Amino acid sequence: MSSKLKDIEIDILKCARCGTCRSICPTLNDAWGENGPTWETTGPRGRVLMSYGLQKNKIKPSKKMVQDIFNCLICNRCVEVCPSGVDTTKIIQATRKEILDQNLTPIPLSKLHEILEKNKNIYGLDQEDRLLWTEMNIEDIVEDRILKKAEVAFFVGCQGSFRGSLFGIPEAIVLLLEKLKIDYTILGEEEWCCGSPFYLVGDDSKTAKEFVIHNIEKMLELGVKKIIFTCPGCYRAWKHVYPKLYGKELPFELSHSTEFITKLIEEGKIKFDKEIKKKVGYQDPCELGRHCNIYEEPRKIIKKIPGVIFKELKENRKESLCCGGGGLAKVTDNEISLGIGSKKLKDFLENDIDIILTCCPACYQNLIDALGITKEDVEILDLHEFLIQALNLA
């Protein structure tokens, strides 16, 4: 048994089995569907009980158990509502580590780990392709920024680097930095995955640490003092996981792009001239909100754009429903992710929204995928791309 699972017994025993978490768990409620209640193991209370059984060696990891543990979105909603203060996310990650140690991790995730170790990115593509996102419009601009010594760095992340539907996100940040004449650098081929897929399964192995050390050392070599992230998963990894695996506090100021942009707006360095007369809603990314406590900055940006009518969902901020795309669940069970994403689209449509905004590539992609199924009449945009439109830089 892994030391992590041994160490969480006190966390497990905090659970009073009250069931408060059952009404807000997206995977449990999605599994209910139209046929009524289903297995308790698809929700937080059931997952905690399975973890306890595994920790006490009373049960063995069955295929069903592994599936339900890895279908957790790590959205942290249950942690927010638990009256006993149970850190379900910590328990799930420790249980995933135990399953990993027994070589029972779902095949798609085992393959993902192999790809990461070999290619240093989640898509298994050559590192030379990390700059594909620049080739459409900004290749000449970015060329001079690669591995340039600068105090500000932009950490692009795997999704923005390799997935064509997301190329507009890093492009928007580059256009903004250029407009404001901010000196910055990009690691390019030397940027490795932030390592989040390792940490989401509780993996703190030597390999996981290599990713941390590599990325930190590359930043240090360039004299970087401030790092900007558009991906909340990358941001959370650097902010909360890197110091633990690195063994000390990082010598950088870490800033999610919405924090960075909000500060520039407040300093009067960003001003909007173009009106966008649309009814807009915002999807709170779990990684950015419940895990990193960033709720207001994206809203401040949206509300500053002339003409926008911002319409808040009833469940927002800490109470926001996950989009369904997190926690590696989209890798292990895309059907559940799409089901939850479809429900989230319905929430926005019932609120009479023209455009759904988010600032997370995983949220954006899962909502777009769900929209491909539901065929609803609504536009989904990343906040950074929306910002660039409002600044007439698109």
C-alpha positions as CSV (number, residue, x, y, z in Angstrom):
1,M,0.0,0.0,0.0
2,S,1.3,3.5,-0.9
3,S,2.3,5.7,2.0
4,K,-0.1,8.3,0.6
5,L,-3.1,6.0,1.3
6,K,-1.8,5.2,4.8
7,D,-1.5,8.9,5.6
8,I,-5.1,9.8,4.7
9,E,-6.9,7.6,7.3
10,I,-7.7,10.6,9.5
11,D,-9.0,12.5,6.5
12,I,-11.3,9.5,5.6
13,L,-12.6,9.2,9.2
14,K,-13.7,12.8,9.1
15,C,-16.5,11.8,6.8
16,A,-19.8,11.6,8.8
17,R,-21.6,9.9,5.9
18,C,-24.2,12.7,6.0
19,G,-24.6,12.8,2.2
20,T,-24.5,16.6,1.8
21,C,-22.1,16.2,-1.1
22,R,-24.5,13.9,-3.0
23,S,-26.7,16.7,-4.3
24,I,-23.9,18.7,-5.8
25,C,-21.6,16.0,-7.3
26,P,-21.7,16.4,-11.1
27,T,-20.7,12.8,-11.8
28,L,-23.3,11.3,-9.4
29,N,-26.1,13.4,-10.8
30,D,-25.0,12.7,-14.4
31,A,-25.0,9.0,-13.7
32,W,-28.6,9.3,-12.4
33,G,-29.7,10.4,-15.8
34,E,-33.4,9.8,-16.5
35,N,-33.4,6.5,-14.8
36,G,-33.2,7.5,-11.2
37,P,-30.4,6.9,-8.6
38,T,-27.4,4.7,-9.5
39,W,-24.3,3.4,-7.8
40,E,-23.3,5.4,-4.7
41,T,-19.7,4.9,-5.8
42,T,-20.1,7.5,-8.6
43,G,-20.3,10.2,-5.9
44,P,-18.0,11.6,-3.2
45,R,-19.3,9.6,-0.2
46,G,-19.1,6.3,-2.1
47,R,-15.5,7.2,-3.3
48,V,-14.4,7.9,0.3
49,L,-15.9,4.6,1.5
50,M,-14.1,2.7,-1.3
51,S,-10.8,4.5,-0.4
52,Y,-11.3,3.4,3.2
53,G,-12.0,-0.2,2.2
54,L,-8.8,-0.2,0.1
55,Q,-6.8,1.5,2.9
56,K,-7.9,-1.2,5.4
57,N,-7.3,-3.9,2.8
58,K,-11.0,-5.0,3.0
59,I,-11.6,-4.7,-0.7
60,K,-9.5,-5.1,-3.8
61,P,-9.5,-2.6,-6.7
62,S,-12.2,-3.9,-9.1
63,K,-12.7,-2.6,-12.6
64,K,-15.8,-0.7,-11.4
65,M,-14.0,0.8,-8.5
66,V,-11.1,2.0,-10.7
67,Q,-13.5,3.5,-13.1
68,D,-15.4,5.5,-10.4
69,I,-12.3,6.7,-8.8
70,F,-10.9,8.0,-12.0
71,N,-14.2,9.5,-13.2
72,C,-14.0,12.1,-10.4
73,L,-13.6,15.5,-11.9
74,I,-11.5,16.8,-9.0
75,C,-13.8,19.8,-9.2
76,N,-13.6,20.4,-5.4
77,R,-17.3,21.2,-5.1
78,C,-17.8,18.5,-2.4
79,V,-14.9,19.9,-0.4
80,E,-16.6,23.3,-0.4
81,V,-19.9,22.0,1.0
82,C,-18.6,19.3,3.4
83,P,-19.7,20.2,7.0
84,S,-16.9,18.0,8.4
85,G,-14.1,19.5,6.3
86,V,-13.3,16.3,4.4
87,D,-10.7,16.9,1.7
88,T,-12.2,14.5,-0.8
89,T,-9.7,15.6,-3.5
90,K,-6.8,14.6,-1.4
91,I,-8.4,11.2,-0.7
92,I,-9.1,10.6,-4.4
93,Q,-5.6,11.5,-5.4
94,A,-4.1,9.2,-2.8
95,T,-6.4,6.4,-3.9
96,R,-5.4,7.0,-7.5
97,K,-1.8,6.7,-6.5
98,E,-2.5,3.3,-4.8
99,I,-4.2,2.1,-8.0
100,L,-1.2,3.4,-10.0
101,D,1.2,1.5,-7.8
102,Q,-0.7,-1.7,-8.4
103,N,-0.5,-1.1,-12.2
104,L,-4.3,-0.9,-12.5
105,T,-4.6,2.6,-13.8
106,P,-7.1,2.9,-16.7
107,I,-5.3,2.1,-20.0
108,P,-5.9,5.6,-21.6
109,L,-4.1,7.2,-18.6
110,S,-1.3,4.6,-18.6
111,K,-0.7,5.5,-22.3
112,L,-0.9,9.2,-21.5
113,H,1.9,8.8,-18.9
114,E,4.0,6.9,-21.4
115,I,3.5,9.7,-23.9
116,L,4.4,12.3,-21.4
117,E,7.6,10.6,-20.4
118,K,8.7,10.2,-24.0
119,N,7.4,13.3,-25.7
120,K,7.1,15.8,-22.8
121,N,3.6,16.8,-23.9
122,I,0.2,15.3,-23.6
123,Y,-0.4,14.8,-27.3
124,G,2.6,12.6,-28.2
125,L,3.8,15.1,-30.8
126,D,7.3,16.2,-31.4
127,Q,8.5,19.1,-29.3
128,E,9.4,20.9,-32.5
129,D,5.6,21.3,-33.0
130,R,5.2,23.3,-29.8
131,L,5.1,26.5,-31.9
132,L,2.4,25.4,-34.3
133,W,0.0,27.9,-32.7
134,T,2.1,30.8,-34.0
135,E,2.2,29.8,-37.7
136,M,-1.1,31.2,-38.8
137,N,-0.7,34.8,-37.8
138,I,2.2,35.6,-35.5
139,E,5.2,33.4,-36.3
140,D,7.4,36.4,-37.1
141,I,6.5,38.1,-33.8
142,V,7.1,35.1,-31.6
143,E,10.3,34.1,-33.4
144,D,12.3,36.8,-31.6
145,R,10.8,35.9,-28.2
146,I,11.8,32.3,-28.0
147,L,14.3,31.7,-25.2
148,K,15.0,35.4,-25.0
149,K,16.2,36.7,-21.7
150,A,13.4,38.7,-20.1
151,E,11.8,39.2,-16.7
152,V,8.3,38.2,-17.9
153,A,7.6,34.7,-19.4
154,F,4.4,33.3,-20.9
155,F,4.0,29.6,-20.2
156,V,1.8,28.4,-23.0
157,G,0.9,24.9,-21.9
158,C,0.3,21.8,-24.0
159,Q,-3.3,22.5,-25.0
160,G,-2.7,26.0,-26.3
161,S,0.5,24.8,-28.0
162,F,-0.8,21.8,-29.9
163,R,-4.6,21.8,-30.2
164,G,-5.8,23.8,-33.2
165,S,-9.1,24.9,-31.8
166,L,-7.2,26.5,-28.9
167,F,-4.5,28.4,-30.8
168,G,-6.4,31.6,-30.5
169,I,-5.8,31.7,-26.7
170,P,-2.0,32.0,-26.7
171,E,-2.2,34.2,-29.8
172,A,-4.4,36.6,-27.9
173,I,-1.9,36.9,-25.1
174,V,1.0,37.6,-27.5
175,L,-1.0,40.3,-29.3
176,L,-1.8,41.9,-26.0
177,L,1.8,41.8,-24.7
178,E,3.0,43.3,-28.0
179,K,0.4,46.1,-28.0
180,L,1.5,47.0,-24.4
181,K,5.2,46.8,-25.4
182,I,5.9,44.3,-22.6
183,D,9.2,42.5,-22.9
184,Y,8.6,38.8,-22.5
185,T,10.0,35.4,-23.4
186,I,8.6,32.0,-24.4
187,L,10.3,28.6,-23.9
188,G,9.2,27.2,-27.2
189,E,10.5,23.6,-27.7
190,E,12.1,23.8,-24.2
191,E,8.7,24.1,-22.5
192,W,7.7,20.7,-21.1
193,C,4.2,19.8,-20.0
194,C,3.4,21.4,-16.6
195,G,3.0,17.8,-15.3
196,S,-0.6,18.1,-14.2
197,P,-1.6,14.7,-15.5
198,F,1.1,13.2,-13.1
199,Y,-0.2,15.1,-10.1
200,L,-3.9,14.4,-10.7
201,V,-3.1,10.7,-10.1
202,G,-1.0,11.6,-7.0
203,D,2.2,10.7,-8.8
204,D,5.2,12.4,-7.2
205,S,7.8,10.1,-8.7
206,K,11.2,11.0,-9.9
207,T,9.8,11.4,-13.4
208,A,7.2,13.9,-12.2
209,K,9.9,15.9,-10.4
210,E,12.0,16.0,-13.6
211,F,9.3,18.0,-15.3
212,V,9.1,20.4,-12.4
213,I,12.9,20.9,-12.3
214,H,13.3,21.2,-16.0
215,N,10.7,24.0,-16.4
216,I,11.9,25.9,-13.3
217,E,15.6,25.7,-14.4
218,K,14.7,27.0,-18.0
219,M,13.0,30.0,-16.5
220,L,15.9,30.7,-14.2
221,E,18.4,30.5,-17.1
222,L,16.4,33.3,-18.8
223,G,16.3,35.5,-15.8
224,V,12.5,35.3,-15.5
225,K,10.9,36.9,-12.5
226,K,7.2,36.7,-13.4
227,I,5.3,33.9,-15.2
228,I,1.9,34.3,-16.9
229,F,-0.4,31.4,-17.5
230,T,-3.6,31.2,-19.5
231,C,-4.3,27.5,-18.5
232,P,-5.6,27.2,-14.9
233,G,-4.3,23.6,-14.8
234,C,-0.8,24.8,-15.5
235,Y,-1.2,27.7,-13.1
236,R,-2.4,25.5,-10.2
237,A,0.5,23.0,-10.9
238,W,3.1,25.7,-10.6
239,K,1.4,27.4,-7.7
240,H,0.5,24.5,-5.5
241,V,2.5,21.4,-6.7
242,Y,5.8,22.7,-7.9
243,P,7.0,24.1,-4.5
244,K,6.3,20.7,-2.9
245,L,8.2,18.7,-5.5
246,Y,10.9,21.3,-5.9
247,G,11.4,21.4,-2.1
248,K,11.2,25.1,-1.6
249,E,9.3,28.2,-2.7
250,L,9.6,29.3,-6.3
251,P,11.7,32.4,-7.1
252,F,9.0,33.7,-9.4
253,E,5.8,35.7,-9.2
254,L,3.1,33.5,-10.7
255,S,0.1,35.2,-12.3
256,H,-2.9,33.8,-14.1
257,S,-3.6,35.9,-17.2
258,T,-6.9,37.3,-15.8
259,E,-5.0,38.6,-12.7
260,F,-2.4,40.2,-15.0
261,I,-5.0,41.7,-17.3
262,T,-7.1,43.0,-14.5
263,K,-4.2,44.9,-13.0
264,L,-3.4,46.5,-16.3
265,I,-7.0,47.6,-16.7
266,E,-6.9,49.1,-13.2
267,E,-3.7,50.9,-14.0
268,G,-5.3,52.4,-17.1
269,K,-3.0,50.6,-19.5
270,I,-5.8,48.8,-21.2
271,K,-8.7,50.8,-22.5
272,F,-11.6,49.6,-24.6
273,D,-13.1,51.5,-27.5
274,K,-15.2,48.9,-29.3
275,E,-18.7,48.0,-28.1
276,I,-19.8,44.4,-28.0
277,K,-23.6,44.4,-27.5
278,K,-24.0,40.8,-26.4
279,K,-25.5,39.0,-23.4
280,V,-22.6,37.2,-21.9
281,G,-22.2,34.4,-19.3
282,Y,-19.1,33.1,-17.6
283,Q,-18.0,29.6,-16.8
284,D,-15.9,29.4,-13.6
285,P,-13.1,26.9,-14.2
286,C,-12.7,24.6,-11.2
287,E,-8.9,24.8,-11.3
288,L,-9.0,28.6,-11.3
289,G,-11.9,29.1,-8.9
290,R,-12.3,26.5,-6.2
291,H,-8.6,25.4,-6.4
292,C,-7.0,28.8,-6.7
293,N,-9.7,31.2,-5.4
294,I,-9.7,33.4,-8.5
295,Y,-13.3,34.5,-9.2
296,E,-13.5,38.2,-9.5
297,E,-10.7,39.0,-12.0
298,P,-12.5,37.4,-15.0
299,R,-15.7,39.2,-14.1
300,K,-14.0,42.5,-13.8
301,I,-12.6,42.1,-17.3
302,I,-15.9,41.2,-18.8
303,K,-17.7,44.1,-17.1
304,K,-15.2,46.6,-18.3
305,I,-16.0,45.8,-22.0
306,P,-18.4,48.4,-23.4
307,G,-21.9,47.2,-24.4
308,V,-21.6,43.8,-22.7
309,I,-24.6,42.7,-20.6
310,F,-23.2,40.3,-18.0
311,K,-25.7,37.7,-16.9
312,E,-24.6,35.6,-13.8
313,L,-25.8,32.1,-13.4
314,K,-27.6,31.2,-10.2
315,E,-24.8,28.8,-9.3
316,N,-21.6,30.8,-9.6
317,R,-18.2,31.2,-8.1
318,K,-17.7,28.5,-5.4
319,E,-21.1,27.1,-6.2
320,S,-20.5,26.8,-10.0
321,L,-21.1,23.5,-11.6
322,C,-18.1,21.9,-13.3
323,C,-18.1,21.8,-17.1
324,G,-17.2,18.1,-17.0
325,G,-13.8,18.4,-18.6
326,G,-11.5,18.2,-15.6
327,G,-9.7,15.7,-13.4
328,L,-8.6,13.5,-16.4
329,A,-12.2,12.2,-16.6
330,K,-12.5,13.3,-20.2
331,V,-9.6,10.9,-20.9
332,T,-11.2,7.9,-19.1
333,D,-14.9,8.5,-19.8
334,N,-15.7,11.1,-22.4
335,E,-19.4,10.2,-22.3
336,I,-19.7,11.4,-18.7
337,S,-17.8,14.6,-19.5
338,L,-20.0,15.4,-22.5
339,G,-23.2,14.7,-20.5
340,I,-22.1,17.1,-17.8
341,G,-21.1,19.7,-20.4
342,S,-24.5,19.4,-22.1
343,K,-26.2,20.1,-18.8
344,K,-24.0,23.2,-18.3
345,L,-24.9,24.5,-21.7
346,K,-28.6,24.1,-20.8
347,D,-28.0,26.3,-17.7
348,F,-26.6,29.1,-19.8
349,L,-29.3,28.8,-22.4
350,E,-32.0,29.0,-19.7
351,N,-30.3,32.3,-18.6
352,D,-30.7,33.7,-22.1
353,I,-27.0,34.0,-23.0
354,D,-25.6,34.9,-26.4
355,I,-22.0,34.1,-25.6
356,I,-20.5,31.7,-23.0
357,L,-17.0,32.8,-21.9
358,T,-14.4,30.9,-20.0
359,C,-10.7,31.2,-19.4
360,C,-9.8,27.6,-19.3
361,P,-8.8,25.5,-22.4
362,A,-10.4,22.3,-20.9
363,C,-13.7,24.1,-20.1
364,Y,-13.7,25.6,-23.6
365,Q,-13.0,22.3,-25.4
366,N,-15.5,20.3,-23.4
367,L,-18.3,22.9,-23.9
368,I,-17.5,23.0,-27.6
369,D,-17.6,19.2,-27.8
370,A,-20.9,19.2,-25.9
371,L,-22.3,21.9,-28.3
372,G,-21.4,19.6,-31.2
373,I,-23.9,17.1,-29.8
374,T,-26.7,19.4,-28.5
375,K,-26.5,21.8,-31.6
376,E,-27.7,24.7,-29.4
377,D,-27.7,28.2,-30.8
378,V,-25.0,29.8,-28.6
379,E,-21.4,31.0,-29.1
380,I,-18.5,29.8,-26.9
381,L,-15.4,31.9,-26.7
382,D,-12.3,32.0,-24.6
383,L,-12.2,35.2,-22.6
384,H,-8.8,36.1,-24.0
385,E,-10.1,36.0,-27.6
386,F,-13.1,38.0,-26.5
387,L,-10.8,40.6,-25.0
388,I,-8.8,40.9,-28.2
389,Q,-12.0,41.5,-30.2
390,A,-12.9,44.3,-27.8
391,L,-9.5,45.8,-28.3
392,N,-9.7,45.6,-32.1
393,L,-6.6,43.4,-32.2
394,A,-8.3,40.3,-33.8
